[in-house]
Amino acid sequence: MNSWTHWLIKVQLFWLVLMVGAIAAFRASLLTWRPAVILTAAAVCALAVTGFVALLVLFWGLRTGRWLGVRHCLGSVFLSLPPLVFVLVLGLQGANTPPIHDITTDTDMPPRFVVAETLRGPGDNSTEYPGAVVARQQLAAYRDILPLETDLPPHEAFVIALNLVDQLGWQRTAHDPDQGRIEALDRSLLFGFTDDIVIRITAVDGGSRIDIRSASRSGVGDLGVNAGRIRDFLRAFKETHSDS
């Protein structure tokens, strides 16, 4: 058995290289998101299948007393575990979130992307808000995503929001104090998926109203990332204002 079980490790390494290569190619703009995701998913499935085969061979070897291939089988099984755990975590996360990728504190009049529209390519999602269906899904899943009203005048709220964009590690793409608009982008850690963000600050009686919108350039669902980003900003703004 030892004469061929070493191929289990080599096959697993091939799938791992394919997965890493697909991600790297997307980050380098050599692949669009769809083929990159398909290749990554195929590699993960192949890792799982090869790991399962290795597990069967391992059980068979232990049952028959043939121990020579145990090391290779164990190595193949362990190589398949990290990607599988990662996919399972994403699957559980996705099961609890709606298949939408455009989240905003104002579903009636969402803040409008200006610069982001020029940055998106032909294969990217539109910057136009998807409409009532998505709004209903958002309101059902993220009831806490609401506008923030503050007693600060608009120019002070704008300065705080601008500083928070930098503190949160977002990349600023535009800011217009006169219009009360800030645009930025943020990228995911692994794939480097880009999400666009726009913040709108308007004057209301006695202070300001802050709306924020976060939308993914790629994909259908976002696994709750955009809602989490909005929560982080609103929480940080409240904490900053309460400390001032």
C-alpha angles and dihedrals in degrees: 000000000000089000092072108016091082086072089068089068092046092050091049091050089052091054091047091051090049091051094047091044092053091051092046092048091053093048089050090050091243091120132033118235097262099059090038092054092043092051092046092049091047091051092050091049090049090049089053094048093047091047090051091050089050090051092052091049089049093053090046091050093049091047094051096038095245103139102167097096098043095102093052093046093049091047091052092049093049092048090057096050104074096052091044093051090048092051092046091052091049090047093053090046092049093048089063097048131067120249094256132113106188115079127176141167089228114049092171097055107009118197107266124240113229109162093029090062090063092047097055120092132219093270095048128098117270119261089224112107108254095231142226098341093057091042090057091048091050094048090051095049104031109033091158094062098101138141117276118230120196137177090233118110113249096256092054092045089050092054092050092048091049092052092047091054088059094043092052090054097246119148111241115226100171142356128185116182092189092057094034091233130139124180127192142153135224131195131213117245101237109031096020092232109179122230122188122220130196126185122197123195118191133176118252131174107300097357145349142309119218122203125180133189128193121187134174120235092209137040136018104261127032103202089240094298096128093048090049091051092052091048090052092053096046092046092049092048092052091048092048093048093046090053094050 
